[in-house]
């Protein structure tokens, strides 16, 4: 009889714990992907960065891609309205590898990394840039300026930038 009571109590405890666990959804992590590498000088880190951003979106996380330092130059639009990411083609083998892992036909349609960033934005990623750097390097006249940036880019002031980094649950730097 004593064994039956202990067994019943164990079953009830397990059922309670399972019920409590399954009724509380897992919180999304805030993932910050900090790109500082110039895609024209070394294309590896920025290529990996956008793949990791997509992977985190697929995992259900909140993703922010922050362009800073040398990488901020890559986002500046030239007189033709394009930036360096618009000019950098997504290799066919990379598209195939990423599509094989995520089964996302949107990846196969991408022509360049500018389109990759737009896709990330449409899938929920926040794409930001160091606005102070943009003013310091004469890309923009104001910290929140967007005259030479794609529409989906959000310039950050220094407090916002520090807050994004400090409040992230996971931080990647490329």
MOZI-V859728 format. One record per residue. N is the residue number from 0. PSI is psi as a letter, one per 20 degrees, with the letter a starting at -180 (none if undefined). Layout:
n->N psi->PSI
n->N psi->PSI
//
This chain:
n->0 psi->g
n->1 psi->g
n->2 psi->h
n->3 psi->h
n->4 psi->g
n->5 psi->g
n->6 psi->g
n->7 psi->g
n->8 psi->h
n->9 psi->g
n->10 psi->g
n->11 psi->g
n->12 psi->g
n->13 psi->g
n->14 psi->g
n->15 psi->g
n->16 psi->g
n->17 psi->g
n->18 psi->g
n->19 psi->g
n->20 psi->g
n->21 psi->h
n->22 psi->i
n->23 psi->o
n->24 psi->q
n->25 psi->p
n->26 psi->q
n->27 psi->q
n->28 psi->q
n->29 psi->o
n->30 psi->p
n->31 psi->p
n->32 psi->o
n->33 psi->o
n->34 psi->p
n->35 psi->i
n->36 psi->p
n->37 psi->o
n->38 psi->h
n->39 psi->h
n->40 psi->h
n->41 psi->o
n->42 psi->i
n->43 psi->g
n->44 psi->g
n->45 psi->h
n->46 psi->g
n->47 psi->h
n->48 psi->g
n->49 psi->h
n->50 psi->g
n->51 psi->h
n->52 psi->g
n->53 psi->g
n->54 psi->g
n->55 psi->h
n->56 psi->g
n->57 psi->h
n->58 psi->i
n->59 psi->j
n->60 psi->q
n->61 psi->p
n->62 psi->p
n->63 psi->p
n->64 psi->o
n->65 psi->o
n->66 psi->p
n->67 psi->q
n->68 psi->c
n->69 psi->h
n->70 psi->h
n->71 psi->h
n->72 psi->h
n->73 psi->i
n->74 psi->i
n->75 psi->p
n->76 psi->p
n->77 psi->a
n->78 psi->h
n->79 psi->j
n->80 psi->j
n->81 psi->q
n->82 psi->a
n->83 psi->h
n->84 psi->h
n->85 psi->h
n->86 psi->i
n->87 psi->o
n->88 psi->p
n->89 psi->o
n->90 psi->q
n->91 psi->g
n->92 psi->h
n->93 psi->g
n->94 psi->g
n->95 psi->g
n->96 psi->g
n->97 psi->g
n->98 psi->h
n->99 psi->h
n->100 psi->h
n->101 psi->i
n->102 psi->l
n->103 psi->o
n->104 psi->i
n->105 psi->h
n->106 psi->h
n->107 psi->h
n->108 psi->i
n->109 psi->p
n->110 psi->h
n->111 psi->r
n->112 psi->h
n->113 psi->g
n->114 psi->h
n->115 psi->g
n->116 psi->g
n->117 psi->g
n->118 psi->g
n->119 psi->g
n->120 psi->g
n->121 psi->h
n->122 psi->j
n->123 psi->i
n->124 psi->q
n->125 psi->p
n->126 psi->o
n->127 psi->r
n->128 psi->q
n->129 psi->o
n->130 psi->h
n->131 psi->g
n->132 psi->g
n->133 psi->h
n->134 psi->g
n->135 psi->h
n->136 psi->j
n->137 psi->k
n->138 psi->h
n->139 psi->r
n->140 psi->h
n->141 psi->q
n->142 psi->h
n->143 psi->j
n->144 psi->q
n->145 psi->k
n->146 psi->h
n->147 psi->k
n->148 psi->q
n->149 psi->q
n->150 psi->h
n->151 psi->i
n->152 psi->p
n->153 psi->o
n->154 psi->q
n->155 psi->q
n->156 psi->r
n->157 psi->h
n->158 psi->g
n->159 psi->g
n->160 psi->g
n->161 psi->h
n->162 psi->g
n->163 psi->g
n->164 psi->g
n->165 psi->h
n->166 psi->j
n->167 psi->q
n->168 psi->h
n->169 psi->p
n->170 psi->p
n->171 psi->p
n->172 psi->p
n->173 psi->none
//
